[in-house]
Amino acid sequence: MKQIITGNKMDSINSYLSFTQKCKRLLFVAGLFMVAGTIQAQENDAELDKLFTWVTANSPGCVCAVSQNGKLVANKAYGVADLERSIPLTTHSVLDAGSVVKQFVAAAVLLLVEEGRLSLTEDIHKYIPELPDYGEKITLDHLLTHTSGIRDWTGLRPLAEGDPDALTLTLRQRGLNFKPGEEWAYSNSGYVLLKEIVARSSGKSFSEFTRKRLFEPLKMMATSYVQDLTGVIKNRALAYKKENDGWKLDMEIGNDRGGGGALFSTASDLVLWNEALAKNSLGAFVTEKLQQPAKLNNGRKLGYGRGLMIDTFRRGGNLVWHSGGAAGYSTLLARLPQYNLSLALMCNADNGARSALAARMFDLYLPSSNTGTATQSNQQPEAVTVDANDKAGLYFNGKTGQPLRLLVNNKALSLAGVGPLLALSADRFKSRGSSLSFLSGANFEMQFRDNSQFEIITSEGEKIPFTRAKGFAPTATELAAFAGKFESNDLGSVMEIVPEKESLQMRFFRNPAKSIKLTAVDKDTFMLAMMTVRFQRNKEGVVTGFLYSNPIVRNIEFTRIN
């Protein structure tokens, strides 16, 4: 029996067929996008692999992860985690994240501040009463923003007697680098105190507090703050350094590491943390304070928040980041909020290229329309060729005693410990992204007044003057005037100064085999590398002591005791 199809039914069928065709077309287009996305992902993977061709099957390497628009788009490992046992690095390998821990310390403090158990403006002596009285109010916020003036324990250890841990060294200090809030200088000691304050205020160890309040809620299941680095740490990659033609272990697990533990994590867990910051998962107060640029007493805004560097990205917008180094471990965690893009790079041998690697990784995942473009204000200025031979030498900051040594290679100027500088003119140079320990931003310029003096101009506009050392060639009689024993209460050590033919030997009095050769560089001033000893005299011209400084510690006082 034939079925009769009415007009209404035919319209319904036609509508259904039309709808079906549209769905097919949409599915086809969606399929094209999926294929294109897959191809793009494969291309990015291949390009990412090319960035790590320097890693061999028999060398340490790196683990990296990239998150884009809230999704993990890359998670790869290159190289070996344990050379003795030929265990490869994997995406499950955990590495010491070094100073990347600071943003977690800051977050822990801010959680307690939000709960009313701590106050950013409170004097820290309320929480650590055994800290010496410096005659100045130091707040929690000073510690968080590296504006406290508290000396960095890593700069104290070279001359410290015995094997003190970081907290002991910090509590022993009777002086500051500067008045709180007046300057910015990176201080690991400030964060040692903050971890102690979190533990005392919460009633939990820092390890337990961060596990319960940060890592578990954010599903960072491979991340932990490990108190005892000599214990078994599951999936730990060992760290190495290149020496001659081979590799040697390069790990700090005792008081050389501070004695207070370290953050171990995977690259993929670290980008989870970045996503938590992007989504305000820790709450508006904590997230905002972490990324809010700090200010000095004079109102000058810094390139540092609380545990995070806040820089301007070369293509515009903010670059929120922090690096970490611990012996052979090298880590960089960075985020570009305007692109919803973040990455983590963790290596078990420090090859000095993490910043360059991270920049090239970002380039792979940035929108193609922005590739190679830059805002006018962030465009790299064009370099010029100049002869900088007459600028090489040692310079000092008259206020702080901070030394900077300028080197010349093939007429090009470079800064010791930083690297080559970009010449903008015969008297003006620019950093290439590497920072100085006393600057909160990575970018700075160097403007020469003449061949004997220049100014460092920071990214915040501060001008820091440096003057060339005049040189000093002491006679045997002049060298003899420095001989004697000198004691420092801040370091708990006694040093013996012994004159030699054209230099001085500084010996640990309780361990004479351990000594430092000091070379004269200016009147009453001697150096080894970037360690400076400036002798002090009384009104009669007799040497009464000396002040010891290095790039992160100023004016440790040694008094003559014989």
QUISULQUI-V872974 format. One record per residue. PHI is phi as a letter, one per 20 degrees, with the letter a starting at -180 (none if undefined). OMEGA is omega in radians with two decimals (none if undefined). NEAR is the number of other C-alpha atoms within 12 Angstrom. Layout:
PHI & OMEGA & NEAR
PHI & OMEGA & NEAR
//
This chain:
none & -3.12 & 3
f & 3.12 & 4
e & -3.12 & 6
e & -3.14 & 9
e & -3.13 & 11
e & 3.14 & 10
f & -3.12 & 10
f & 3.14 & 11
f & 3.13 & 13
f & 3.10 & 13
f & 3.14 & 13
f & -3.14 & 14
f & 3.13 & 15
f & 3.11 & 14
f & 3.14 & 14
f & -3.14 & 14
f & 3.12 & 14
f & 3.13 & 14
f & -3.14 & 14
f & 3.13 & 14
f & 3.12 & 14
f & 3.12 & 14
f & 3.14 & 15
f & 3.14 & 14
f & 3.12 & 14
f & 3.12 & 14
f & 3.12 & 15
f & 3.12 & 14
f & 3.12 & 14
f & 3.11 & 14
f & 3.10 & 15
f & 3.13 & 15
f & 3.13 & 15
f & 3.11 & 14
f & 3.13 & 15
f & 3.13 & 14
f & 3.12 & 15
f & 3.13 & 15
f & 3.14 & 14
f & 3.13 & 21
f & 3.12 & 23
f & 3.11 & 17
f & 3.11 & 17
f & 3.10 & 26
g & -3.13 & 25
f & 3.12 & 18
f & 3.09 & 20
f & 3.10 & 33
g & -3.12 & 27
f & -3.13 & 17
f & -3.06 & 28
d & 3.12 & 32
f & 3.09 & 18
f & 3.10 & 18
e & 3.14 & 24
d & 3.12 & 18
f & -3.12 & 20
c & -3.13 & 21
c & 2.96 & 35
f & -3.11 & 43
b & -3.03 & 46
b & 2.94 & 52
d & -3.12 & 49
c & 3.08 & 50
b & 3.12 & 44
c & 3.09 & 44
d & -3.13 & 38
c & -3.12 & 30
l & 3.07 & 25
n & -3.13 & 23
d & 3.08 & 19
f & -3.07 & 27
d & 3.07 & 28
b & 3.10 & 34
b & -2.95 & 35
c & 3.13 & 34
c & -3.12 & 38
c & 3.05 & 35
o & -2.97 & 36
d & 3.12 & 33
e & -3.10 & 37
b & -3.05 & 29
f & -3.11 & 27
f & -3.06 & 18
d & 3.13 & 12
l & 3.10 & 16
e & -3.07 & 22
f & 2.93 & 31
f & 3.05 & 39
c & 3.11 & 31
f & 3.07 & 33
e & 3.12 & 30
f & 3.07 & 40
d & -3.10 & 42
c & 3.07 & 56
f & -3.05 & 47
e & 3.08 & 45
l & -3.04 & 37
f & 2.98 & 37
g & 3.12 & 41
f & -3.02 & 44
g & 3.12 & 41
f & 3.08 & 43
f & 3.04 & 46
f & -3.13 & 43
f & 3.13 & 43
f & 3.11 & 42
f & 3.11 & 45
f & -3.08 & 44
f & 3.04 & 38
f & 3.13 & 31
f & 3.06 & 30
f & -3.13 & 25
f & 3.13 & 20
e & 3.11 & 16
n & 3.14 & 14
e & 3.06 & 22
c & 3.08 & 28
c & -3.13 & 25
f & -3.06 & 29
e & -3.12 & 17
f & 3.04 & 20
f & -3.06 & 26
f & 3.08 & 34
f & 3.07 & 23
f & -3.08 & 23
e & 3.11 & 26
c & -3.05 & 27
f & -3.12 & 14
f & 3.07 & 18
f & -3.12 & 28
g & 3.08 & 24
e & -3.11 & 21
e & -3.09 & 24
m & -3.14 & 15
c & 3.06 & 22
f & 3.06 & 26
d & -3.09 & 36
d & 3.04 & 31
g & -3.12 & 39
f & 3.03 & 37
f & 3.13 & 44
f & -3.09 & 43
f & -3.01 & 53
d & -3.14 & 48
m & 3.10 & 51
d & -3.08 & 43
f & -3.03 & 39
n & 3.14 & 39
f & -3.06 & 50
f & -3.13 & 47
f & -3.07 & 42
f & -3.13 & 39
f & 3.07 & 32
e & 3.13 & 34
e & -3.02 & 44
g & -3.07 & 32
g & -3.13 & 27
d & -3.13 & 42
f & 3.11 & 37
e & 3.11 & 26
m & -3.09 & 21
c & -3.07 & 22
f & 3.04 & 29
e & -3.03 & 28
f & -3.11 & 36
f & 3.12 & 35
f & 3.13 & 30
f & -3.11 & 40
f & -3.12 & 39
f & -3.12 & 34
e & -3.03 & 31
f & 3.12 & 34
d & -3.12 & 26
c & 3.13 & 30
d & 3.02 & 38
f & -3.13 & 38
a & 3.12 & 29
f & -3.09 & 24
g & 3.10 & 34
n & -3.09 & 33
e & -3.10 & 26
b & 3.01 & 33
d & 3.03 & 40
b & -3.09 & 42
g & -3.10 & 41
c & 3.03 & 41
f & -3.13 & 42
f & 3.12 & 42
g & -3.13 & 43
e & 2.97 & 44
f & 3.11 & 40
f & -3.14 & 45
f & 3.09 & 45
f & 3.11 & 44
f & 3.14 & 34
f & 3.08 & 40
f & -3.12 & 37
f & -3.10 & 27
f & -3.07 & 22
f & -3.09 & 27
e & -3.06 & 27
m & 3.12 & 15
c & 3.01 & 19
f & 3.11 & 24
g & 3.12 & 38
f & -3.12 & 33
f & -3.11 & 23
f & -3.11 & 31
f & 3.11 & 35
f & -3.08 & 27
f & -2.98 & 22
d & -3.09 & 29
c & -2.95 & 37
f & -3.13 & 31
f & 3.12 & 20
f & -3.10 & 18
e & 3.11 & 26
m & 3.07 & 22
e & -2.93 & 30
f & 3.12 & 24
e & -3.05 & 29
d & 3.08 & 41
b & 2.99 & 38
e & -3.03 & 37
e & -3.12 & 33
f & -3.07 & 25
d & -3.07 & 22
f & 3.09 & 28
e & 3.14 & 18
f & 3.11 & 12
f & 3.10 & 11
d & -3.06 & 24
g & 3.09 & 19
m & 3.14 & 23
f & 2.98 & 35
e & 3.09 & 45
f & -3.12 & 44
d & -3.03 & 42
c & 2.96 & 34
c & -3.14 & 28
e & 3.12 & 20
c & -3.03 & 11
l & -3.10 & 7
d & -3.09 & 8
c & -3.13 & 13
d & 3.06 & 23
c & 3.07 & 22
g & 3.12 & 25
c & -3.07 & 26
c & 3.07 & 30
d & -3.07 & 26
c & 3.14 & 27
d & -3.12 & 22
f & 2.99 & 27
f & 3.11 & 28
e & 3.11 & 35
o & 3.10 & 35
m & -3.06 & 25
d & 3.11 & 34
n & -3.09 & 35
a & 3.09 & 42
e & 3.04 & 41
d & -3.07 & 43
b & 3.00 & 43
d & 3.11 & 43
f & -3.11 & 45
f & 3.06 & 39
f & -3.12 & 42
f & 3.09 & 51
f & 2.98 & 42
f & 3.09 & 41
f & 3.10 & 42
g & 3.11 & 45
f & 3.10 & 35
f & 3.09 & 31
f & -3.13 & 37
f & -3.07 & 32
e & -3.11 & 20
l & -3.10 & 19
f & 3.12 & 23
e & -3.09 & 28
n & -3.04 & 19
f & -3.07 & 20
f & -3.09 & 21
f & -3.10 & 33
f & -3.12 & 31
f & -3.09 & 23
f & 3.11 & 32
g & -2.99 & 39
d & 3.14 & 37
e & -3.14 & 27
g & 3.14 & 30
f & 3.09 & 36
c & 3.03 & 27
e & -3.14 & 29
g & -3.12 & 17
e & 3.11 & 13
n & -3.11 & 14
f & -3.12 & 21
f & -3.10 & 28
d & 3.08 & 38
e & -3.14 & 40
c & 3.07 & 42
e & 3.06 & 38
c & -3.07 & 46
n & -3.11 & 46
c & 3.00 & 45
e & 3.11 & 41
d & -3.11 & 34
d & 3.02 & 35
e & 3.14 & 30
f & -3.04 & 32
f & 3.12 & 28
d & -3.14 & 28
o & -3.13 & 23
n & -3.08 & 20
e & 2.93 & 28
d & -3.12 & 33
d & -2.96 & 38
b & 2.92 & 46
b & 3.08 & 42
d & 3.10 & 38
b & 3.09 & 38
c & 3.10 & 34
b & -3.03 & 37
l & -3.09 & 31
e & 3.14 & 35
f & -3.14 & 45
b & -3.05 & 43
c & 2.99 & 48
b & 3.10 & 46
c & -3.02 & 53
b & -3.11 & 47
b & 3.02 & 47
d & -3.05 & 37
g & -3.07 & 31
f & 3.12 & 21
d & -3.06 & 27
l & -3.03 & 31
c & 3.09 & 39
b & 3.13 & 48
b & 3.02 & 55
c & 3.13 & 49
c & -3.11 & 56
c & -3.09 & 58
c & 3.11 & 56
d & 2.91 & 51
b & -3.06 & 42
e & 3.13 & 32
e & 3.08 & 28
m & -3.04 & 24
d & -3.02 & 26
f & -3.14 & 36
f & 3.12 & 31
f & 3.11 & 19
f & -3.13 & 33
f & 3.13 & 38
f & -3.13 & 30
f & 3.06 & 24
f & 3.09 & 36
g & -3.11 & 41
g & -3.13 & 30
f & -2.99 & 33
d & 3.07 & 34
f & 3.09 & 29
g & -3.04 & 19
f & -3.13 & 13
f & -3.13 & 11
d & -3.08 & 18
f & 3.08 & 17
n & 3.13 & 18
d & 3.11 & 19
b & 3.03 & 18
f & -3.08 & 16
g & -3.08 & 11
f & -3.07 & 14
d & -3.14 & 18
f & 3.12 & 15
f & -3.14 & 23
f & -3.11 & 20
f & -3.13 & 12
f & 3.05 & 18
c & 3.12 & 20
e & 3.13 & 19
c & 3.05 & 23
e & -3.05 & 18
d & -3.07 & 31
g & -3.07 & 19
f & -3.12 & 23
d & 3.14 & 36
f & 3.09 & 27
q & -3.12 & 28
d & -3.13 & 34
c & 3.12 & 36
c & 2.92 & 36
e & -3.04 & 25
f & -3.09 & 18
f & -3.01 & 15
d & -3.04 & 30
m & -3.13 & 36
f & 3.10 & 36
e & 2.96 & 43
c & -3.14 & 41
d & 3.11 & 30
e & -3.12 & 36
d & 3.09 & 25
c & 3.08 & 22
c & -3.07 & 20
l & 3.10 & 14
m & -3.13 & 21
e & -3.06 & 28
e & 3.03 & 37
c & -3.10 & 30
d & -3.11 & 32
g & 3.14 & 25
n & -3.12 & 20
d & 3.12 & 24
p & -3.07 & 24
f & 3.08 & 25
d & 3.12 & 37
e & 3.14 & 32
e & 3.08 & 29
e & 3.05 & 25
a & -3.12 & 23
f & -3.07 & 26
c & -3.09 & 29
c & -3.08 & 30
c & -3.09 & 35
c & 3.08 & 37
f & 3.13 & 32
d & 3.08 & 28
o & 3.08 & 27
e & -3.01 & 29
d & 3.01 & 32
d & -3.04 & 31
f & -3.10 & 25
d & 3.10 & 37
d & -3.13 & 33
e & 3.11 & 40
d & -3.09 & 39
f & -3.05 & 34
d & 3.06 & 33
b & 3.05 & 32
d & 3.12 & 37
c & -3.11 & 38
d & 3.14 & 30
e & 2.98 & 30
e & 3.01 & 18
b & -3.05 & 18
f & -3.14 & 24
d & -3.12 & 23
b & 3.10 & 29
b & 3.05 & 30
c & 2.90 & 31
e & 3.11 & 34
d & -3.04 & 26
f & 3.12 & 29
f & 3.10 & 30
e & 3.09 & 29
n & 3.13 & 20
f & 3.10 & 25
d & -3.08 & 19
d & -3.05 & 32
e & 3.06 & 28
c & -3.12 & 32
c & -3.11 & 32
f & 3.05 & 31
f & -3.05 & 31
e & -3.09 & 18
n & -3.08 & 20
b & 3.12 & 19
c & -3.04 & 20
f & 3.04 & 25
f & 3.10 & 17
g & 3.12 & 17
f & 3.13 & 15
f & 3.10 & 23
f & -3.13 & 30
f & -3.12 & 21
f & -3.12 & 26
e & -3.06 & 40
f & 3.08 & 30
q & 3.10 & 31
d & -3.06 & 28
c & -3.04 & 36
d & 3.06 & 32
c & 3.06 & 32
f & -3.13 & 24
f & -3.09 & 34
d & -3.11 & 38
m & -3.06 & 30
c & 3.05 & 33
d & 3.13 & 32
d & 3.08 & 41
d & 3.11 & 35
e & -3.10 & 37
c & 3.12 & 28
f & 2.99 & 27
c & -3.01 & 23
g & -3.12 & 19
c & -3.07 & 22
b & 3.07 & 31
c & 2.97 & 35
d & 3.06 & 33
d & -3.04 & 37
d & 2.99 & 28
f & -3.01 & 30
g & -3.12 & 27
e & 3.11 & 19
b & -3.00 & 18
g & 3.14 & 16
f & 3.13 & 12
e & -3.06 & 18
b & -3.12 & 22
c & 3.09 & 29
e & -3.12 & 26
d & -3.14 & 32
d & 3.14 & 31
f & 3.14 & 35
c & -3.13 & 32
a & -3.12 & 26
g & 3.13 & 21
m & -3.09 & 34
c & -3.11 & 33
c & -3.10 & 40
b & 2.82 & 37
c & -3.03 & 25
l & 3.14 & 22
d & 3.02 & 28
e & -3.04 & 35
c & 3.05 & 40
c & 3.13 & 43
d & -3.09 & 36
f & 3.13 & 35
d & 3.14 & 26
c & 3.03 & 19
e & -3.08 & 13
f & 3.14 & 8
e & 3.12 & 8
n & 3.14 & 14
e & 3.12 & 19
f & -3.09 & 29
d & -3.11 & 27
r & 3.04 & 34
b & 3.07 & 36
d & 3.14 & 32
d & 3.10 & 42
c & 2.95 & 35
b & -3.03 & 36
g & -3.10 & 34
c & 3.12 & 38
c & -3.12 & 43
d & 2.85 & 37
l & 2.95 & 35
f & -3.02 & 40
e & 2.98 & 34
d & -3.11 & 33
d & 3.14 & 29
f & -3.09 & 28
d & 3.04 & 20
b & none & 16
//
